[in-house]
């Protein structure tokens, strides 16, 4: 049996770096970080959705 647990949930995208997150919280953190530091924070992007 094939189990498909892909949630058709909307993803939250950081407009600065383009990473997508399931949680709005992370997307907001990422965006704030990207704007301020002009770089990505590994602690944050590890929560991004892998494509
Ligand atoms: Zn970002």
mmCIF file of the protein (N, C-alpha, C, O) and its ligand, coordinates in Angstrom:
data_MODEL
# 
_entry.id   MODEL 
# 
loop_
_entity.id 
_entity.type 
_entity.pdbx_number_of_molecules 
1 polymer     1 
2 non-polymer 1 
# 
_entity_poly.entity_id                      1 
_entity_poly.type                           'polypeptide(L)' 
_entity_poly.nstd_linkage                   no 
_entity_poly.nstd_monomer                   no 
_entity_poly.pdbx_seq_one_letter_code       
;(UNK)(UNK)(UNK)(UNK)(UNK)(UNK)(UNK)(UNK)(UNK)(UNK)(UNK)(UNK)(UNK)(UNK)(UNK)(UNK)
(UNK)(UNK)(UNK)(UNK)(UNK)(UNK)(UNK)(UNK)(UNK)(UNK)(UNK)(UNK)(UNK)(UNK)(UNK)(UNK)
(UNK)(UNK)(UNK)(UNK)(UNK)(UNK)(UNK)(UNK)(UNK)(UNK)(UNK)(UNK)(UNK)(UNK)(UNK)(UNK)
(UNK)(UNK)(UNK)
;
_entity_poly.pdbx_seq_one_letter_code_can   XXXXXXXXXXXXXXXXXXXXXXXXXXXXXXXXXXXXXXXXXXXXXXXXXXX 
_entity_poly.pdbx_strand_id                 A 
# 
loop_
_entity_poly_seq.entity_id 
_entity_poly_seq.num 
_entity_poly_seq.mon_id 
_entity_poly_seq.hetero 
1 1  UNK n 
1 2  UNK n 
1 3  UNK n 
1 4  UNK n 
1 5  UNK n 
1 6  UNK n 
1 7  UNK n 
1 8  UNK n 
1 9  UNK n 
1 10 UNK n 
1 11 UNK n 
1 12 UNK n 
1 13 UNK n 
1 14 UNK n 
1 15 UNK n 
1 16 UNK n 
1 17 UNK n 
1 18 UNK n 
1 19 UNK n 
1 20 UNK n 
1 21 UNK n 
1 22 UNK n 
1 23 UNK n 
1 24 UNK n 
1 25 UNK n 
1 26 UNK n 
1 27 UNK n 
1 28 UNK n 
1 29 UNK n 
1 30 UNK n 
1 31 UNK n 
1 32 UNK n 
1 33 UNK n 
1 34 UNK n 
1 35 UNK n 
1 36 UNK n 
1 37 UNK n 
1 38 UNK n 
1 39 UNK n 
1 40 UNK n 
1 41 UNK n 
1 42 UNK n 
1 43 UNK n 
1 44 UNK n 
1 45 UNK n 
1 46 UNK n 
1 47 UNK n 
1 48 UNK n 
1 49 UNK n 
1 50 UNK n 
1 51 UNK n 
# 
loop_
_struct_asym.id 
_struct_asym.entity_id 
A 1 
B 2 
# 
loop_
_chem_comp.id 
_chem_comp.type 
_chem_comp.mon_nstd_flag 
UNK 'L-peptide linking' . 
ZN  non-polymer         . 
# 
_pdbx_entity_nonpoly.entity_id   2 
_pdbx_entity_nonpoly.name        ? 
_pdbx_entity_nonpoly.comp_id     ZN 
# 
_pdbx_nonpoly_scheme.asym_id         B 
_pdbx_nonpoly_scheme.entity_id       2 
_pdbx_nonpoly_scheme.mon_id          ZN 
_pdbx_nonpoly_scheme.ndb_seq_num     1 
_pdbx_nonpoly_scheme.pdb_seq_num     101 
_pdbx_nonpoly_scheme.auth_seq_num    101 
_pdbx_nonpoly_scheme.pdb_mon_id      ZN 
_pdbx_nonpoly_scheme.auth_mon_id     ZN 
_pdbx_nonpoly_scheme.pdb_strand_id   A 
_pdbx_nonpoly_scheme.pdb_ins_code    . 
# 
loop_
_atom_site.group_PDB 
_atom_site.id 
_atom_site.type_symbol 
_atom_site.label_atom_id 
_atom_site.label_alt_id 
_atom_site.label_comp_id 
_atom_site.label_asym_id 
_atom_site.label_entity_id 
_atom_site.label_seq_id 
_atom_site.pdbx_PDB_ins_code 
_atom_site.Cartn_x 
_atom_site.Cartn_y 
_atom_site.Cartn_z 
_atom_site.occupancy 
_atom_site.B_iso_or_equiv 
_atom_site.pdbx_formal_charge 
_atom_site.auth_seq_id 
_atom_site.auth_comp_id 
_atom_site.auth_asym_id 
_atom_site.auth_atom_id 
_atom_site.pdbx_PDB_model_num 
ATOM   1   N  N  . UNK A 1 1  ? 0.847  -1.198 0.000  1.00 0.00 ? 1   UNK A N  1 
ATOM   2   C  CA . UNK A 1 1  ? 0.000  0.000  0.000  1.00 0.00 ? 1   UNK A CA 1 
ATOM   3   C  C  . UNK A 1 1  ? 0.885  1.252  0.000  1.00 0.00 ? 1   UNK A C  1 
ATOM   4   O  O  . UNK A 1 1  ? 1.856  1.370  0.747  1.00 0.00 ? 1   UNK A O  1 
ATOM   5   N  N  . UNK A 1 2  ? 0.508  2.133  -0.841 1.00 0.00 ? 2   UNK A N  1 
ATOM   6   C  CA . UNK A 1 2  ? 1.282  3.357  -0.936 1.00 0.00 ? 2   UNK A CA 1 
ATOM   7   C  C  . UNK A 1 2  ? 0.621  4.450  -0.112 1.00 0.00 ? 2   UNK A C  1 
ATOM   8   O  O  . UNK A 1 2  ? -0.549 4.797  -0.275 1.00 0.00 ? 2   UNK A O  1 
ATOM   9   N  N  . UNK A 1 3  ? 1.425  4.952  0.755  1.00 0.00 ? 3   UNK A N  1 
ATOM   10  C  CA . UNK A 1 3  ? 0.860  5.988  1.606  1.00 0.00 ? 3   UNK A CA 1 
ATOM   11  C  C  . UNK A 1 3  ? 1.343  7.369  1.162  1.00 0.00 ? 3   UNK A C  1 
ATOM   12  O  O  . UNK A 1 3  ? 2.533  7.683  1.172  1.00 0.00 ? 3   UNK A O  1 
ATOM   13  N  N  . UNK A 1 4  ? 0.394  8.145  0.788  1.00 0.00 ? 4   UNK A N  1 
ATOM   14  C  CA . UNK A 1 4  ? 0.750  9.498  0.373  1.00 0.00 ? 4   UNK A CA 1 
ATOM   15  C  C  . UNK A 1 4  ? 0.304  10.496 1.429  1.00 0.00 ? 4   UNK A C  1 
ATOM   16  O  O  . UNK A 1 4  ? -0.880 10.764 1.631  1.00 0.00 ? 4   UNK A O  1 
ATOM   17  N  N  . UNK A 1 5  ? 1.281  11.008 2.062  1.00 0.00 ? 5   UNK A N  1 
ATOM   18  C  CA . UNK A 1 5  ? 0.961  11.945 3.139  1.00 0.00 ? 5   UNK A CA 1 
ATOM   19  C  C  . UNK A 1 5  ? 1.351  13.374 2.774  1.00 0.00 ? 5   UNK A C  1 
ATOM   20  O  O  . UNK A 1 5  ? 1.669  14.197 3.633  1.00 0.00 ? 5   UNK A O  1 
ATOM   21  N  N  . UNK A 1 6  ? 1.317  13.630 1.495  1.00 0.00 ? 6   UNK A N  1 
ATOM   22  C  CA . UNK A 1 6  ? 1.652  14.990 1.074  1.00 0.00 ? 6   UNK A CA 1 
ATOM   23  C  C  . UNK A 1 6  ? 0.470  15.906 1.362  1.00 0.00 ? 6   UNK A C  1 
ATOM   24  O  O  . UNK A 1 6  ? -0.611 15.780 0.786  1.00 0.00 ? 6   UNK A O  1 
ATOM   25  N  N  . UNK A 1 7  ? 0.714  16.791 2.240  1.00 0.00 ? 7   UNK A N  1 
ATOM   26  C  CA . UNK A 1 7  ? -0.351 17.709 2.618  1.00 0.00 ? 7   UNK A CA 1 
ATOM   27  C  C  . UNK A 1 7  ? -0.494 18.817 1.591  1.00 0.00 ? 7   UNK A C  1 
ATOM   28  O  O  . UNK A 1 7  ? 0.483  19.417 1.142  1.00 0.00 ? 7   UNK A O  1 
ATOM   29  N  N  . UNK A 1 8  ? -1.698 19.057 1.251  1.00 0.00 ? 8   UNK A N  1 
ATOM   30  C  CA . UNK A 1 8  ? -1.967 20.143 0.305  1.00 0.00 ? 8   UNK A CA 1 
ATOM   31  C  C  . UNK A 1 8  ? -2.072 21.451 1.072  1.00 0.00 ? 8   UNK A C  1 
ATOM   32  O  O  . UNK A 1 8  ? -2.999 22.246 0.918  1.00 0.00 ? 8   UNK A O  1 
ATOM   33  N  N  . UNK A 1 9  ? -1.071 21.613 1.895  1.00 0.00 ? 9   UNK A N  1 
ATOM   34  C  CA . UNK A 1 9  ? -1.055 22.797 2.724  1.00 0.00 ? 9   UNK A CA 1 
ATOM   35  C  C  . UNK A 1 9  ? -0.319 23.911 1.992  1.00 0.00 ? 9   UNK A C  1 
ATOM   36  O  O  . UNK A 1 9  ? 0.616  23.671 1.228  1.00 0.00 ? 9   UNK A O  1 
ATOM   37  N  N  . UNK A 1 10 ? -0.747 25.074 2.234  1.00 0.00 ? 10  UNK A N  1 
ATOM   38  C  CA . UNK A 1 10 ? -0.081 26.196 1.601  1.00 0.00 ? 10  UNK A CA 1 
ATOM   39  C  C  . UNK A 1 10 ? 1.283  26.422 2.231  1.00 0.00 ? 10  UNK A C  1 
ATOM   40  O  O  . UNK A 1 10 ? 1.459  26.330 3.446  1.00 0.00 ? 10  UNK A O  1 
ATOM   41  N  N  . UNK A 1 11 ? 2.214  26.712 1.389  1.00 0.00 ? 11  UNK A N  1 
ATOM   42  C  CA . UNK A 1 11 ? 3.549  26.956 1.908  1.00 0.00 ? 11  UNK A CA 1 
ATOM   43  C  C  . UNK A 1 11 ? 3.798  28.451 2.019  1.00 0.00 ? 11  UNK A C  1 
ATOM   44  O  O  . UNK A 1 11 ? 3.256  29.269 1.276  1.00 0.00 ? 11  UNK A O  1 
ATOM   45  N  N  . UNK A 1 12 ? 4.626  28.751 2.964  1.00 0.00 ? 12  UNK A N  1 
ATOM   46  C  CA . UNK A 1 12 ? 4.966  30.152 3.156  1.00 0.00 ? 12  UNK A CA 1 
ATOM   47  C  C  . UNK A 1 12 ? 6.355  30.390 2.575  1.00 0.00 ? 12  UNK A C  1 
ATOM   48  O  O  . UNK A 1 12 ? 7.317  29.707 2.926  1.00 0.00 ? 12  UNK A O  1 
ATOM   49  N  N  . UNK A 1 13 ? 6.439  31.343 1.704  1.00 0.00 ? 13  UNK A N  1 
ATOM   50  C  CA . UNK A 1 13 ? 7.678  31.575 0.990  1.00 0.00 ? 13  UNK A CA 1 
ATOM   51  C  C  . UNK A 1 13 ? 8.349  32.860 1.451  1.00 0.00 ? 13  UNK A C  1 
ATOM   52  O  O  . UNK A 1 13 ? 7.722  33.908 1.606  1.00 0.00 ? 13  UNK A O  1 
ATOM   53  N  N  . UNK A 1 14 ? 9.644  32.729 1.660  1.00 0.00 ? 14  UNK A N  1 
ATOM   54  C  CA . UNK A 1 14 ? 10.424 33.919 1.986  1.00 0.00 ? 14  UNK A CA 1 
ATOM   55  C  C  . UNK A 1 14 ? 10.701 34.657 0.684  1.00 0.00 ? 14  UNK A C  1 
ATOM   56  O  O  . UNK A 1 14 ? 11.339 34.105 -0.212 1.00 0.00 ? 14  UNK A O  1 
ATOM   57  N  N  . UNK A 1 15 ? 10.233 35.897 0.565  1.00 0.00 ? 15  UNK A N  1 
ATOM   58  C  CA . UNK A 1 15 ? 10.423 36.633 -0.684 1.00 0.00 ? 15  UNK A CA 1 
ATOM   59  C  C  . UNK A 1 15 ? 11.867 37.035 -0.939 1.00 0.00 ? 15  UNK A C  1 
ATOM   60  O  O  . UNK A 1 15 ? 12.234 37.378 -2.063 1.00 0.00 ? 15  UNK A O  1 
ATOM   61  N  N  . UNK A 1 16 ? 12.666 36.991 0.084  1.00 0.00 ? 16  UNK A N  1 
ATOM   62  C  CA . UNK A 1 16 ? 14.064 37.393 -0.046 1.00 0.00 ? 16  UNK A CA 1 
ATOM   63  C  C  . UNK A 1 16 ? 14.931 36.292 -0.653 1.00 0.00 ? 16  UNK A C  1 
ATOM   64  O  O  . UNK A 1 16 ? 15.712 36.548 -1.569 1.00 0.00 ? 16  UNK A O  1 
ATOM   65  N  N  . UNK A 1 17 ? 14.796 35.090 -0.153 1.00 0.00 ? 17  UNK A N  1 
ATOM   66  C  CA . UNK A 1 17 ? 15.666 34.008 -0.627 1.00 0.00 ? 17  UNK A CA 1 
ATOM   67  C  C  . UNK A 1 17 ? 14.908 32.932 -1.402 1.00 0.00 ? 17  UNK A C  1 
ATOM   68  O  O  . UNK A 1 17 ? 15.526 32.118 -2.088 1.00 0.00 ? 17  UNK A O  1 
ATOM   69  N  N  . UNK A 1 18 ? 13.580 32.917 -1.301 1.00 0.00 ? 18  UNK A N  1 
ATOM   70  C  CA . UNK A 1 18 ? 12.796 31.970 -2.073 1.00 0.00 ? 18  UNK A CA 1 
ATOM   71  C  C  . UNK A 1 18 ? 12.556 30.622 -1.413 1.00 0.00 ? 18  UNK A C  1 
ATOM   72  O  O  . UNK A 1 18 ? 11.878 29.770 -1.988 1.00 0.00 ? 18  UNK A O  1 
ATOM   73  N  N  . UNK A 1 19 ? 13.092 30.413 -0.228 1.00 0.00 ? 19  UNK A N  1 
ATOM   74  C  CA . UNK A 1 19 ? 12.830 29.155 0.467  1.00 0.00 ? 19  UNK A CA 1 
ATOM   75  C  C  . UNK A 1 19 ? 11.375 29.113 0.917  1.00 0.00 ? 19  UNK A C  1 
ATOM   76  O  O  . UNK A 1 19 ? 10.766 30.139 1.221  1.00 0.00 ? 19  UNK A O  1 
ATOM   77  N  N  . UNK A 1 20 ? 10.838 27.900 0.951  1.00 0.00 ? 20  UNK A N  1 
ATOM   78  C  CA . UNK A 1 20 ? 9.438  27.742 1.353  1.00 0.00 ? 20  UNK A CA 1 
ATOM   79  C  C  . UNK A 1 20 ? 9.324  26.953 2.644  1.00 0.00 ? 20  UNK A C  1 
ATOM   80  O  O  . UNK A 1 20 ? 10.066 26.001 2.883  1.00 0.00 ? 20  UNK A O  1 
ATOM   81  N  N  . UNK A 1 21 ? 8.384  27.369 3.463  1.00 0.00 ? 21  UNK A N  1 
ATOM   82  C  CA . UNK A 1 21 ? 8.203  26.758 4.782  1.00 0.00 ? 21  UNK A CA 1 
ATOM   83  C  C  . UNK A 1 21 ? 6.770  26.341 5.009  1.00 0.00 ? 21  UNK A C  1 
ATOM   84  O  O  . UNK A 1 21 ? 5.832  26.938 4.480  1.00 0.00 ? 21  UNK A O  1 
ATOM   85  N  N  . UNK A 1 22 ? 6.626  25.309 5.804  1.00 0.00 ? 22  UNK A N  1 
ATOM   86  C  CA . UNK A 1 22 ? 5.284  24.878 6.183  1.00 0.00 ? 22  UNK A CA 1 
ATOM   87  C  C  . UNK A 1 22 ? 4.722  25.789 7.264  1.00 0.00 ? 22  UNK A C  1 
ATOM   88  O  O  . UNK A 1 22 ? 3.522  26.058 7.322  1.00 0.00 ? 22  UNK A O  1 
ATOM   89  N  N  . UNK A 1 23 ? 5.612  26.247 8.106  1.00 0.00 ? 23  UNK A N  1 
ATOM   90  C  CA . UNK A 1 23 ? 5.142  27.123 9.176  1.00 0.00 ? 23  UNK A CA 1 
ATOM   91  C  C  . UNK A 1 23 ? 5.420  28.580 8.837  1.00 0.00 ? 23  UNK A C  1 
ATOM   92  O  O  . UNK A 1 23 ? 6.518  28.959 8.429  1.00 0.00 ? 23  UNK A O  1 
ATOM   93  N  N  . UNK A 1 24 ? 4.401  29.357 9.020  1.00 0.00 ? 24  UNK A N  1 
ATOM   94  C  CA . UNK A 1 24 ? 4.507  30.784 8.767  1.00 0.00 ? 24  UNK A CA 1 
ATOM   95  C  C  . UNK A 1 24 ? 5.600  31.407 9.629  1.00 0.00 ? 24  UNK A C  1 
ATOM   96  O  O  . UNK A 1 24 ? 6.310  32.326 9.220  1.00 0.00 ? 24  UNK A O  1 
ATOM   97  N  N  . UNK A 1 25 ? 5.701  30.872 10.825 1.00 0.00 ? 25  UNK A N  1 
ATOM   98  C  CA . UNK A 1 25 ? 6.676  31.359 11.786 1.00 0.00 ? 25  UNK A CA 1 
ATOM   99  C  C  . UNK A 1 25 ? 8.093  31.347 11.215 1.00 0.00 ? 25  UNK A C  1 
ATOM   100 O  O  . UNK A 1 25 ? 8.847  32.311 11.348 1.00 0.00 ? 25  UNK A O  1 
ATOM   101 N  N  . UNK A 1 26 ? 8.433  30.221 10.570 1.00 0.00 ? 26  UNK A N  1 
ATOM   102 C  CA . UNK A 1 26 ? 9.781  30.097 10.006 1.00 0.00 ? 26  UNK A CA 1 
ATOM   103 C  C  . UNK A 1 26 ? 9.979  31.014 8.808  1.00 0.00 ? 26  UNK A C  1 
ATOM   104 O  O  . UNK A 1 26 ? 11.049 31.593 8.618  1.00 0.00 ? 26  UNK A O  1 
ATOM   105 N  N  . UNK A 1 27 ? 8.951  31.132 8.021  1.00 0.00 ? 27  UNK A N  1 
ATOM   106 C  CA . UNK A 1 27 ? 9.037  32.000 6.854  1.00 0.00 ? 27  UNK A CA 1 
ATOM   107 C  C  . UNK A 1 27 ? 9.275  33.445 7.280  1.00 0.00 ? 27  UNK A C  1 
ATOM   108 O  O  . UNK A 1 27 ? 10.039 34.183 6.658  1.00 0.00 ? 27  UNK A O  1 
ATOM   109 N  N  . UNK A 1 28 ? 8.606  33.818 8.345  1.00 0.00 ? 28  UNK A N  1 
ATOM   110 C  CA . UNK A 1 28 ? 8.766  35.178 8.856  1.00 0.00 ? 28  UNK A CA 1 
ATOM   111 C  C  . UNK A 1 28 ? 10.153 35.392 9.441  1.00 0.00 ? 28  UNK A C  1 
ATOM   112 O  O  . UNK A 1 28 ? 10.767 36.445 9.268  1.00 0.00 ? 28  UNK A O  1 
ATOM   113 N  N  . UNK A 1 29 ? 10.630 34.368 10.135 1.00 0.00 ? 29  UNK A N  1 
ATOM   114 C  CA . UNK A 1 29 ? 11.976 34.458 10.707 1.00 0.00 ? 29  UNK A CA 1 
ATOM   115 C  C  . UNK A 1 29 ? 13.000 34.563 9.598  1.00 0.00 ? 29  UNK A C  1 
ATOM   116 O  O  . UNK A 1 29 ? 13.937 35.359 9.664  1.00 0.00 ? 29  UNK A O  1 
ATOM   117 N  N  . UNK A 1 30 ? 12.805 33.741 8.572  1.00 0.00 ? 30  UNK A N  1 
ATOM   118 C  CA . UNK A 1 30 ? 13.714 33.729 7.450  1.00 0.00 ? 30  UNK A CA 1 
ATOM   119 C  C  . UNK A 1 30 ? 13.727 35.088 6.760  1.00 0.00 ? 30  UNK A C  1 
ATOM   120 O  O  . UNK A 1 30 ? 14.788 35.643 6.475  1.00 0.00 ? 30  UNK A O  1 
ATOM   121 N  N  . UNK A 1 31 ? 12.556 35.606 6.502  1.00 0.00 ? 31  UNK A N  1 
ATOM   122 C  CA . UNK A 1 31 ? 12.448 36.888 5.824  1.00 0.00 ? 31  UNK A CA 1 
ATOM   123 C  C  . UNK A 1 31 ? 13.137 38.000 6.623  1.00 0.00 ? 31  UNK A C  1 
ATOM   124 O  O  . UNK A 1 31 ? 13.863 38.828 6.073  1.00 0.00 ? 31  UNK A O  1 
ATOM   125 N  N  . UNK A 1 32 ? 12.889 37.992 7.922  1.00 0.00 ? 32  UNK A N  1 
ATOM   126 C  CA . UNK A 1 32 ? 13.485 39.006 8.787  1.00 0.00 ? 32  UNK A CA 1 
ATOM   127 C  C  . UNK A 1 32 ? 15.011 38.896 8.762  1.00 0.00 ? 32  UNK A C  1 
ATOM   128 O  O  . UNK A 1 32 ? 15.725 39.896 8.698  1.00 0.00 ? 32  UNK A O  1 
ATOM   129 N  N  . UNK A 1 33 ? 15.487 37.647 8.814  1.00 0.00 ? 33  UNK A N  1 
ATOM   130 C  CA . UNK A 1 33 ? 16.924 37.417 8.806  1.00 0.00 ? 33  UNK A CA 1 
ATOM   131 C  C  . UNK A 1 33 ? 17.532 37.845 7.469  1.00 0.00 ? 33  UNK A C  1 
ATOM   132 O  O  . UNK A 1 33 ? 18.543 38.546 7.423  1.00 0.00 ? 33  UNK A O  1 
ATOM   133 N  N  . UNK A 1 34 ? 16.902 37.412 6.403  1.00 0.00 ? 34  UNK A N  1 
ATOM   134 C  CA . UNK A 1 34 ? 17.411 37.701 5.061  1.00 0.00 ? 34  UNK A CA 1 
ATOM   135 C  C  . UNK A 1 34 ? 17.497 39.207 4.815  1.00 0.00 ? 34  UNK A C  1 
ATOM   136 O  O  . UNK A 1 34 ? 18.475 39.699 4.251  1.00 0.00 ? 34  UNK A O  1 
ATOM   137 N  N  . UNK A 1 35 ? 16.481 39.919 5.236  1.00 0.00 ? 35  UNK A N  1 
ATOM   138 C  CA . UNK A 1 35 ? 16.452 41.371 5.058  1.00 0.00 ? 35  UNK A CA 1 
ATOM   139 C  C  . UNK A 1 35 ? 17.582 42.036 5.820  1.00 0.00 ? 35  UNK A C  1 
ATOM   140 O  O  . UNK A 1 35 ? 18.247 42.944 5.321  1.00 0.00 ? 35  UNK A O  1 
ATOM   141 N  N  . UNK A 1 36 ? 17.781 41.566 7.028  1.00 0.00 ? 36  UNK A N  1 
ATOM   142 C  CA . UNK A 1 36 ? 18.755 42.218 7.896  1.00 0.00 ? 36  UNK A CA 1 
ATOM   143 C  C  . UNK A 1 36 ? 20.188 41.832 7.555  1.00 0.00 ? 36  UNK A C  1 
ATOM   144 O  O  . UNK A 1 36 ? 21.092 42.669 7.558  1.00 0.00 ? 36  UNK A O  1 
ATOM   145 N  N  . UNK A 1 37 ? 20.378 40.549 7.261  1.00 0.00 ? 37  UNK A N  1 
ATOM   146 C  CA . UNK A 1 37 ? 21.749 40.061 7.078  1.00 0.00 ? 37  UNK A CA 1 
ATOM   147 C  C  . UNK A 1 37 ? 22.148 39.833 5.635  1.00 0.00 ? 37  UNK A C  1 
ATOM   148 O  O  . UNK A 1 37 ? 23.321 39.601 5.342  1.00 0.00 ? 37  UNK A O  1 
ATOM   149 N  N  . UNK A 1 38 ? 21.191 39.898 4.741  1.00 0.00 ? 38  UNK A N  1 
ATOM   150 C  CA . UNK A 1 38 ? 21.464 39.661 3.314  1.00 0.00 ? 38  UNK A CA 1 
ATOM   151 C  C  . UNK A 1 38 ? 22.145 38.310 3.086  1.00 0.00 ? 38  UNK A C  1 
ATOM   152 O  O  . UNK A 1 38 ? 22.949 38.142 2.169  1.00 0.00 ? 38  UNK A O  1 
ATOM   153 N  N  . UNK A 1 39 ? 21.801 37.365 3.942  1.00 0.00 ? 39  UNK A N  1 
ATOM   154 C  CA . UNK A 1 39 ? 22.312 36.001 3.787  1.00 0.00 ? 39  UNK A CA 1 
ATOM   155 C  C  . UNK A 1 39 ? 21.336 35.058 4.480  1.00 0.00 ? 39  UNK A C  1 
ATOM   156 O  O  . UNK A 1 39 ? 20.408 35.490 5.164  1.00 0.00 ? 39  UNK A O  1 
ATOM   157 N  N  . UNK A 1 40 ? 21.565 33.766 4.291  1.00 0.00 ? 40  UNK A N  1 
ATOM   158 C  CA . UNK A 1 40 ? 20.651 32.809 4.895  1.00 0.00 ? 40  UNK A CA 1 
ATOM   159 C  C  . UNK A 1 40 ? 21.220 32.243 6.189  1.00 0.00 ? 40  UNK A C  1 
ATOM   160 O  O  . UNK A 1 40 ? 22.429 32.078 6.352  1.00 0.00 ? 40  UNK A O  1 
ATOM   161 N  N  . UNK A 1 41 ? 20.309 31.957 7.091  1.00 0.00 ? 41  UNK A N  1 
ATOM   162 C  CA . UNK A 1 41 ? 20.672 31.363 8.358  1.00 0.00 ? 41  UNK A CA 1 
ATOM   163 C  C  . UNK A 1 41 ? 20.394 29.863 8.280  1.00 0.00 ? 41  UNK A C  1 
ATOM   164 O  O  . UNK A 1 41 ? 19.251 29.445 8.099  1.00 0.00 ? 41  UNK A O  1 
ATOM   165 N  N  . UNK A 1 42 ? 21.435 29.069 8.416  1.00 0.00 ? 42  UNK A N  1 
ATOM   166 C  CA . UNK A 1 42 ? 21.290 27.613 8.307  1.00 0.00 ? 42  UNK A CA 1 
ATOM   167 C  C  . UNK A 1 42 ? 20.299 27.057 9.318  1.00 0.00 ? 42  UNK A C  1 
ATOM   168 O  O  . UNK A 1 42 ? 19.579 26.098 9.040  1.00 0.00 ? 42  UNK A O  1 
ATOM   169 N  N  . UNK A 1 43 ? 20.274 27.671 10.492 1.00 0.00 ? 43  UNK A N  1 
ATOM   170 C  CA . UNK A 1 43 ? 19.351 27.213 11.534 1.00 0.00 ? 43  UNK A CA 1 
ATOM   171 C  C  . UNK A 1 43 ? 17.906 27.358 11.065 1.00 0.00 ? 43  UNK A C  1 
ATOM   172 O  O  . UNK A 1 43 ? 17.032 26.572 11.429 1.00 0.00 ? 43  UNK A O  1 
ATOM   173 N  N  . UNK A 1 44 ? 17.684 28.367 10.260 1.00 0.00 ? 44  UNK A N  1 
ATOM   174 C  CA . UNK A 1 44 ? 16.331 28.624 9.778  1.00 0.00 ? 44  UNK A CA 1 
ATOM   175 C  C  . UNK A 1 44 ? 16.031 27.819 8.518  1.00 0.00 ? 44  UNK A C  1 
ATOM   176 O  O  . UNK A 1 44 ? 14.983 27.181 8.421  1.00 0.00 ? 44  UNK A O  1 
ATOM   177 N  N  . UNK A 1 45 ? 16.941 27.846 7.563  1.00 0.00 ? 45  UNK A N  1 
ATOM   178 C  CA . UNK A 1 45 ? 16.625 27.182 6.293  1.00 0.00 ? 45  UNK A CA 1 
ATOM   179 C  C  . UNK A 1 45 ? 16.582 25.660 6.392  1.00 0.00 ? 45  UNK A C  1 
ATOM   180 O  O  . UNK A 1 45 ? 16.107 24.994 5.472  1.00 0.00 ? 45  UNK A O  1 
ATOM   181 N  N  . UNK A 1 46 ? 17.064 25.118 7.472  1.00 0.00 ? 46  UNK A N  1 
ATOM   182 C  CA . UNK A 1 46 ? 16.940 23.666 7.623  1.00 0.00 ? 46  UNK A CA 1 
ATOM   183 C  C  . UNK A 1 46 ? 15.470 23.271 7.843  1.00 0.00 ? 46  UNK A C  1 
ATOM   184 O  O  . UNK A 1 46 ? 15.111 22.097 7.747  1.00 0.00 ? 46  UNK A O  1 
ATOM   185 N  N  . UNK A 1 47 ? 14.646 24.254 8.134  1.00 0.00 ? 47  UNK A N  1 
ATOM   186 C  CA . UNK A 1 47 ? 13.221 24.003 8.288  1.00 0.00 ? 47  UNK A CA 1 
ATOM   187 C  C  . UNK A 1 47 ? 12.466 24.219 6.983  1.00 0.00 ? 47  UNK A C  1 
ATOM   188 O  O  . UNK A 1 47 ? 11.254 24.021 6.910  1.00 0.00 ? 47  UNK A O  1 
ATOM   189 N  N  . UNK A 1 48 ? 13.196 24.623 5.968  1.00 0.00 ? 48  UNK A N  1 
ATOM   190 C  CA . UNK A 1 48 ? 12.558 24.859 4.680  1.00 0.00 ? 48  UNK A CA 1 
ATOM   191 C  C  . UNK A 1 48 ? 12.118 23.542 4.054  1.00 0.00 ? 48  UNK A C  1 
ATOM   192 O  O  . UNK A 1 48 ? 12.658 22.478 4.356  1.00 0.00 ? 48  UNK A O  1 
ATOM   193 N  N  . UNK A 1 49 ? 11.127 23.640 3.181  1.00 0.00 ? 49  UNK A N  1 
ATOM   194 C  CA . UNK A 1 49 ? 10.626 22.458 2.487  1.00 0.00 ? 49  UNK A CA 1 
ATOM   195 C  C  . UNK A 1 49 ? 11.577 22.139 1.334  1.00 0.00 ? 49  UNK A C  1 
ATOM   196 O  O  . UNK A 1 49 ? 11.869 22.984 0.489  1.00 0.00 ? 49  UNK A O  1 
ATOM   197 N  N  . UNK A 1 50 ? 12.040 20.912 1.328  1.00 0.00 ? 50  UNK A N  1 
ATOM   198 C  CA . UNK A 1 50 ? 12.941 20.465 0.262  1.00 0.00 ? 50  UNK A CA 1 
ATOM   199 C  C  . UNK A 1 50 ? 12.135 20.100 -0.975 1.00 0.00 ? 50  UNK A C  1 
ATOM   200 O  O  . UNK A 1 50 ? 11.112 19.419 -0.901 1.00 0.00 ? 50  UNK A O  1 
ATOM   201 N  N  . UNK A 1 51 ? 12.622 20.570 -2.100 1.00 0.00 ? 51  UNK A N  1 
ATOM   202 C  CA . UNK A 1 51 ? 11.901 20.264 -3.333 1.00 0.00 ? 51  UNK A CA 1 
ATOM   203 C  C  . UNK A 1 51 ? 12.676 19.277 -4.182 1.00 0.00 ? 51  UNK A C  1 
ATOM   204 O  O  . UNK A 1 51 ? 12.221 18.901 -5.262 1.00 0.00 ? 51  UNK A O  1 
HETATM 205 ZN ZN . ZN  B 2 .  ? 14.900 33.883 3.479  1.00 0.00 ? 101 ZN  A ZN 1 
# 
